[in-house]
Amino acid sequence: MIDWNRLIESARTAQANAYARFSNFKVGAALLASDGVVFTGCNVENSSYGLTMCAERTALFNAVSSGKRQFVALAVYTESTPPARPCGACRQALFEFCPEIEIACVNSEGAIDKFNLRNLLPEGFRL
Protein backbone atom coordinates (compact mmCIF):
# COMPACT_ATOMS: atom_id res chain seq x y z
CA MET A 1 0.00 0.00 0.00
CA ILE A 2 1.33 3.41 -0.94
CA ASP A 3 1.49 6.03 1.80
CA TRP A 4 0.59 8.97 -0.44
CA ASN A 5 0.61 11.45 2.45
CA ARG A 6 4.25 10.61 3.24
CA LEU A 7 5.23 10.76 -0.41
CA ILE A 8 3.46 14.06 -1.03
CA GLU A 9 5.01 15.62 2.07
CA SER A 10 8.46 14.48 0.88
CA ALA A 11 7.82 16.11 -2.52
CA ARG A 12 6.62 19.33 -0.85
CA THR A 13 9.74 19.43 1.31
CA ALA A 14 11.96 18.83 -1.74
CA GLN A 15 10.30 21.74 -3.57
CA ALA A 16 11.79 24.13 -1.02
CA ASN A 17 15.25 23.30 -2.40
CA ALA A 18 14.39 24.06 -6.02
CA TYR A 19 16.74 26.37 -7.90
CA ALA A 20 14.35 28.17 -10.24
CA ARG A 21 15.82 31.63 -10.62
CA PHE A 22 14.72 31.95 -14.24
CA SER A 23 11.18 30.58 -14.27
CA ASN A 24 10.36 30.84 -10.55
CA PHE A 25 8.44 27.58 -11.16
CA LYS A 26 9.53 25.37 -8.26
CA VAL A 27 8.91 21.65 -8.38
CA GLY A 28 9.52 18.89 -5.85
CA ALA A 29 9.32 15.17 -6.48
CA ALA A 30 9.41 12.07 -4.32
CA LEU A 31 9.95 8.63 -5.85
CA LEU A 32 9.06 5.48 -3.92
CA ALA A 33 11.26 2.47 -4.62
CA SER A 34 9.75 -0.99 -4.40
CA ASP A 35 11.62 -1.61 -1.12
CA GLY A 36 10.00 1.43 0.55
CA VAL A 37 12.90 3.87 0.26
CA VAL A 38 11.92 7.38 -0.87
CA PHE A 39 14.20 9.45 -3.11
CA THR A 40 13.53 13.14 -3.58
CA GLY A 41 14.46 15.71 -6.17
CA CYS A 42 13.84 19.31 -7.11
CA ASN A 43 14.23 21.19 -10.35
CA VAL A 44 17.60 22.81 -10.93
CA GLU A 45 17.63 25.47 -13.63
CA ASN A 46 20.63 26.73 -15.55
CA SER A 47 21.22 29.86 -17.61
CA SER A 48 21.85 27.45 -20.48
CA TYR A 49 18.25 26.23 -20.45
CA GLY A 50 19.02 22.88 -22.04
CA LEU A 51 21.04 21.96 -18.97
CA THR A 52 18.07 22.42 -16.63
CA MET A 53 17.05 19.26 -14.76
CA CYS A 54 13.48 18.54 -13.71
CA ALA A 55 12.58 17.39 -10.21
CA GLU A 56 11.28 14.03 -11.40
CA ARG A 57 14.49 13.10 -13.20
CA THR A 58 16.58 14.41 -10.29
CA ALA A 59 14.71 12.01 -7.97
CA LEU A 60 15.00 9.15 -10.49
CA PHE A 61 18.71 9.66 -11.08
CA ASN A 62 19.28 9.94 -7.34
CA ALA A 63 17.56 6.57 -6.88
CA VAL A 64 19.33 4.87 -9.78
CA SER A 65 22.72 6.14 -8.62
CA SER A 66 21.91 4.55 -5.24
CA GLY A 67 21.36 1.19 -6.92
CA LYS A 68 17.56 1.16 -7.16
CA ARG A 69 15.82 -0.02 -10.31
CA GLN A 70 12.20 -0.73 -9.32
CA PHE A 71 9.71 1.98 -8.40
CA VAL A 72 6.03 2.00 -7.51
CA ALA A 73 4.94 5.61 -6.98
CA LEU A 74 5.89 9.21 -7.66
CA ALA A 75 4.53 12.42 -6.14
CA VAL A 76 5.08 15.73 -7.94
CA TYR A 77 4.42 18.94 -6.00
CA THR A 78 3.98 22.39 -7.53
CA GLU A 79 2.03 25.54 -6.80
CA SER A 80 0.34 25.58 -10.22
CA THR A 81 -3.35 25.11 -10.92
CA PRO A 82 -4.04 22.53 -12.11
CA PRO A 83 -1.15 20.51 -10.64
CA ALA A 84 1.68 20.19 -13.17
CA ARG A 85 2.33 16.85 -14.84
CA PRO A 86 5.79 15.46 -15.61
CA CYS A 87 7.24 16.73 -18.90
CA GLY A 88 7.83 14.40 -21.84
CA ALA A 89 11.51 13.83 -21.00
CA CYS A 90 10.62 12.86 -17.43
CA ARG A 91 7.85 10.55 -18.62
CA GLN A 92 10.26 8.76 -20.94
CA ALA A 93 13.01 8.52 -18.29
CA LEU A 94 10.54 7.00 -15.82
CA PHE A 95 9.17 4.66 -18.49
CA GLU A 96 12.62 3.09 -18.82
CA PHE A 97 12.35 1.71 -15.27
CA CYS A 98 8.69 1.65 -14.33
CA PRO A 99 6.08 1.92 -17.09
CA GLU A 100 3.29 1.04 -14.64
CA ILE A 101 4.23 3.55 -11.91
CA GLU A 102 1.43 5.45 -10.18
CA ILE A 103 1.87 9.23 -10.20
CA ALA A 104 0.18 11.82 -8.00
CA CYS A 105 0.42 15.42 -9.16
CA VAL A 106 -0.35 17.76 -6.27
CA ASN A 107 -0.51 21.51 -5.79
CA SER A 108 -0.34 23.84 -2.82
CA GLU A 109 -4.14 24.17 -2.75
CA GLY A 110 -4.50 20.44 -2.07
CA ALA A 111 -5.65 19.37 -5.53
CA ILE A 112 -4.47 15.85 -6.39
CA ASP A 113 -4.56 14.26 -9.84
CA LYS A 114 -3.48 10.62 -10.03
CA PHE A 115 -2.34 8.81 -13.13
CA ASN A 116 -0.66 5.65 -14.26
CA LEU A 117 2.42 6.48 -16.36
CA ARG A 118 1.00 4.50 -19.29
CA ASN A 119 -1.92 6.96 -19.36
CA LEU A 120 0.51 9.89 -19.60
CA LEU A 121 2.84 8.14 -22.06
CA PRO A 122 0.84 5.39 -23.80
CA GLU A 123 3.54 4.45 -26.31
CA GLY A 124 6.79 5.07 -24.49
CA PHE A 125 10.02 3.78 -26.04
CA ARG A 126 11.62 0.78 -24.39
CA LEU A 127 14.02 -1.88 -25.71
N, C-alpha and C positions, 0 to 999 in steps of 0.2 A: 504494500500500500504506500502510495506517495504522500509524504507530508508536505502538501502544497504551501501551508503557512510558513513552515521553516524555509522552504526553497524561495518563496517570494521575499521573505525578510532578508535572506542572504543576498538576493539580487538587489533589493533596495539599499542595503548597506554598501554593496559594491558600487552602486551608482555614485555614491558620494566621492569616490576616488577618480571619477571620469576626468579626462583631460580633453575638454571640448572648447578650447579658446576661440575657435573659428566659427563653429555652428551654435555653440551654447546648447546643444542637444545632447544631454547626458543620458547614458544608458548603462544599466547594470544587468548582469546575467549570472545565473547560478545553474550549474549543470550537475545533475545527480547521476553518479556512476552506479552500476548495478550492484556494487558491494556496499552502497549507502554513503560513500564519501561524496561531499559536495565541493565542487570547484567553482570559483567565482571569476568574473572578469568585468572590466569596464571598457568603454571605448577610449581610444588614445588617438587623438588627431595629430596631424603633422602639417606643416606649411606646404609640403609637397603632398597634396591631397591623396594621391595614389598610395601613399605609405600609411594612411590612416588604418587603424585596426578596430573592428567592431567588438563590442562586448562579448557577443556570442562566440566568436572565434577565439578571443582572448581566453575565455573560460575553457573552450574545447582544447586549445593548444596547451594550456596549463595542465589539463587532465592527461592528455596524451603524453606530454613530456614527463609526467609522473608515472607513466606505465599503464594507464587505464585505456581500455579499448571498447568497453561496453557501457552504454548509457541508457537511462530510462525516462528521464524528465529534464526539462529546461524551463526556467522562469526568466522572463525578460521584463525589466522594470524601466518605465519611462514616465515622463510627465505629460505626454501627448494624449490628445483625445481624438479618435479612439486610441487605445494602446498600440504602440508600434509593433509591427511584425519583423522578424528577421529578414535582412536583405537577401537577395539572390545568392551572393557569395557565401553567406553564412548558412543558408539552406543547403547548398551543395556540399559545403565542408561537413556539416552535420550528417548529411545523407551517406557520406563515405563510411561512417561508423554506426549509425543508428537510424535507418530509414523509417522505423516505426516509433520513434521517440514522441512522447507527449510534450506539448509546448503550451505554457500559460503565458500570455502577454497581458501585463498588468500596468495600470497607471496610478498616479498619485491620488486620484479620486476614488479608487477602489474598484474600477471596472476591470473585469477579468474575461478575456477571450481565450478559450482553449482549442487547440488544434492537434491533429496528428501530423507529423512532418509530411507524410505522403499526400495530405490534403493541400499543403502549402507548396509542395514540389512533386506533383504526380508522376513525372517522368524524369527523375533525377538520374544522373550518369553514374554508373558503378560498373567496374570490371568484375 
